[in-house]
């Protein structure tokens, strides 16, 4: 999970981080927030996020909707801030800015290679290769790769091969 805004709006409002967003909310610059019903109700969702950052979206400014609709609502300015997946291809495609989680509220979902010990024992060089690949796949890179598949309609194989070649991994 991450919170995102349209990049142009975030720049105009001087919002780059969740602390910036909280400060604007506390100063009376209310934003309309779009999230799914699960995040709204989760024990580790909206309420604890607001507590961690010391602000609250007014109830009337929280719009609950299906996860997939949040991206469209944010793009079309029906909401000002949206709950998104940081690696979703629509983030770069729709020019959204992921607000930096400067207090570390959201857990990291970093990719970690997993391989059977017997396979690694037979191919010991795989550890270095897989760890090298993992180190290159941050949220922004994954979002761009996902956009190539989801938005640009390239095949997964084409995108993966291009990335691996471009990084000198194959």
N, C-alpha and C positions, 0 to 999 in steps of 0.2 A: 504494500500500500504506500501511497504518497498523496500529497495534496498538490494540485496543479492549478495554474491560472493561464489565461491567454498571455503570451509573452509580452505583447504590446501593452496590455492593461497593467500587468505587473510592473513593467518599467515606468509607466506613467504614474503609478501609485507608489513607487519606491518600495516594492515588496519583493524580496529575494528569499526570505527565510520564513519559517513558521513563527519565529519571534516577531518579525516585521508585521506579519498578518495579525498576530495577537495585539501588537501595539496599536495598529490601525483600528481594530475592533474596539479596544478599550478607549480609544480617542473618539469614538462615535462614528467612524467611517465603516458602516456596516456593509458586509458582503453577503450575497446570497450563496449558500453552500449546497451543492448537490452530492448526495451519497446514497448508497444502497441501504435497504432496510436492515441488513445484517450488521453493517458497521455502526449504524445508528443505535442498535440495541446491544451490541457486544459488550462484554465486561472489559474488554481491552480496546474498545472502539472510541466513538466520539466523545463521550463524557470524560474518560480518563485523558484523552488528547487535550481537551479544553482545560482540564485541571493541570496537566503538565505545563501548559503554556500560559495559564492564568487568564483565560478569556472565555467567553461563551458566545456562540452564534445565537441570536434571538430565535426562539422556536419558530416564529413565522418566516425566518430566513433560511430554514433548513428544508430542503426539498428532497424527499425520498423517492428514488426511482430505480429501475433496473440498472445494473452495472453498465451494460452496453449503451444505455441511453445517456449516461452521464457525459460521455465524450461529445456527443452531438449537442447536448444542452450547453456544455461549456463552449464549444466551437461557435454555436449560434447565439451566445450571450444571454441565454436564459438563466444561467447561473454565473457567478463571478469566480467561484472556486469549486473544484470538483475532486472527489476521491477517485484516484486512478491507480492503475498498476504501473509502476515506474518503468517497466520494460515493454509496455504496450506500444505497438508501432504507430498508433494514432497520436501519441505524445509528440514526436517530431513532425509527423505528417500534418498535424493541425497547429503547429507552432505553439505548443504549450510549454510553460516553464514549470518544472518540478520545483516546488519550494523546498529549500534545504531544511532538513530536520535537524536544526542546530542543537537540540537538546537530546537527540537520540531516542525519541519516543518509539518509532517504528523499528522492529527487529530487522536485522540484515538477512536477506535471503540470497546470499552469495552462492554462486554455483560451485559445487565441490565435486571433483571426479570420484567415482566409486568404481572399483574394479575387483573382480574375484582374485584372491591371493594366488590361486593356481595359474591364472592367466598372467598375472604380473611376474610370477616366478619364471614362467616360460619366456616372457618378453619384458625384461627389466627396464628397457629404455622407454617403455610406455609411461612410466611414472613421470619422467621429465617432460615428455611431450604433452601429457594430459594436464600437468600442473602449469605448463607454459600456456596452454590454451585457456585454462581457467583464469589465469592472471590477466588475460586480455579481454575478458567478457564482463565488463561493468554494466550498470543499468543503461547508460546512454548508448553503449555499443549494441547491447541486446535490443533496445528500442529501435535503433536504426536497422538492424538486421530483420527484426519482426516487421517493420514498415516495408521493407523490400518484398516480403512475402505477402503481407496482408493488404498493403495499399498498392504497391507496384505490380502485384500479381506474378512475381517471379517464383520459380519452384524452390522448395526448401533446399534441394540438392544444389541448384545453381547458386543460391545465396551462400550456402555453407562452403562450397568449393571456392567461390570467389574470395570469401573472407580468409579461408585457410591459406590460399595462394598469396593473397595480399599481405598476410602476416608472416610469410615465409615458413609456414608450418608444414607445407607439403611441396 
